[in-house]
Structures are given as C-alpha cells and as structure tokens.
Amino acid sequence: MPLYALDSRLWFPPADQALEDGLLAIGGNLSTERLLLAYRNGIFPWYDGIMPLWWCPDPRFVLFPNELKVSKSMQQLLKKNAFTFTVNKAFSQVIHHCKNTKRKGQQGTWITNEVEDAYTILHKKGYAHSAEVWLNNKLAGGLYGIRLEKIFFGESMFSLTPNASKFAFISYIRQMQQEDLQLIDCQVYTEHLESLGARMIQRSAFIDILKSNDL
C-alpha cells in the first residue's frame, strides 16, 4: 500500500488503504474542516511534532455503551459521589493536563501546542467536549474527545487522583447513554479501557457504523 502525502486540498484516501500499522497519510494541517472530515471517515491524527500523521488501524478499539464494565470498587465510588462530575466546564484545563501527563512507555506526548490550539477551536465550535471530575473544588481528572451525532471519538484522559479518570469516563458514558449514544471510539488498545469494556472490532464494521450515522 502507498503512503499518501496530503497537501492543501481537503481530502483523505480510503481507510482501507492504510498501512499494516494503521498509518494512512501524512501532512496537511489541523484545520477544523480537515479534522472533522477525518473523524467522519474513521481517521484520527497522531502528531509527531513535525507534520500530522493520520491513522485508521484495523482492528479498531471501541466501546459499546451497553457493554460498559464497572468494577465493584468503582460502583462504590460512584454511589458515594466520591467526585463531583461536570461536562464542558474546564476544557482548556483538561486538554492541558492531558498534554502534560507522562505515561508509561511514552517518551513524550502527541498533544503539541498546535494540537491543543486546534482542539480548543473545535471545542469553541461545539465539536470537542470534555468531562471533568473535581475533588474539594479542584480538578482531579478528566477526558476529552470529539462528539459527532451518536458517536464519541475519545482522544485522551488524565488523573491527578487515583480512579479520577475512570470516574469521569463512566459518568460521561452513563450521561451520554441517555442521549442514545451508540459508540465510543477508543482508537487503539489500552489495558485501562479494556477493563472498562472496550474491545476490538474490524475496521470495516467500524466504518459501517459511522456511515449508518450520516456523520
């Protein structure tokens, strides 16, 4: 398969043209229009600090809301309202914390200043959403992603306190279930999200779900 180089034109190659590791294209920019086109076609950016890298792996790691797994310990925390949960109250703080959170096995973060700026614009336009949890009126954890119709494309999460990101994730999914959310795109495998019920599906099935929602 060829690796496509994007230019100023607003387009993406078909998702099934991605390389074995999921890399589909390089280049282009992080304009609102290009980012939304990417998500609508099952493509997401991982940025290397030099140019955008666009991915669509097969299989795809997703979570269906009705398959959400909540451990007994998390059920207790939720029942006790261990954290205060909010939505879209601190997007800039959430993405900034995600940007600066160090993770095992990663030397750095893909969230550059350009990425932070691009998703902040998406938030102001109503596409990027954040979920936050607070402890003693201080931000303890959260997540952000893109919401298009009944699909949520998760991007990143962070915790400053144990279980804070899980609390935010579970609370957000439960709230979105009331809005008939169909799917959470988790992009690539993590043990953390697998413990919450995420699983692999074929890329073709994932793309079919996107098409059926007329994004």
Stockholm file with secondary structure:
# STOCKHOLM 1.0

chainA/1-215         MPLYALDSRLWFPPADQALEDGLLAIGGNLSTERLLLAYRNGIFPWYDGIMPLWWCPDPRFVLFPNELKVSKSMQQLLKKNAFTFTVNKAFSQVIHHCKNTKRKGQQGTWITNEVEDAYTILHKKGYAHSAEVWLNNKLAGGLYGIRLEKIFFGESMFSLTPNASKFAFISYIRQMQQEDLQLIDCQVYTEHLESLGARMIQRSAFIDILKSNDL
#=GR chainA/1-215 SS CCCEEECSSCCCCCGGGCCTTSEEEEECCCCHHHHHHHHHTTCEEEECSSSEEEECCSSEEEECGGGCCCCHHHHHHHHTTCSEEEESSCHHHHHHHHHHCCCTTCSSCSCCHHHHHHHHHHHHTTCEEEEEEEETTEEEEEEEEEEETTEEEEEEEEESSTTHHHHHHHHHHHHHHTTTCCEEEEESCCHHHHTTTCEEECHHHHHHHHHHTTC
#=GC SS_cons         CCCEEECSSCCCCCGGGCCTTSEEEEECCCCHHHHHHHHHTTCEEEECSSSEEEECCSSEEEECGGGCCCCHHHHHHHHTTCSEEEESSCHHHHHHHHHHCCCTTCSSCSCCHHHHHHHHHHHHTTCEEEEEEEETTEEEEEEEEEEETTEEEEEEEEESSTTHHHHHHHHHHHHHHTTTCCEEEEESCCHHHHTTTCEEECHHHHHHHHHHTTC
//
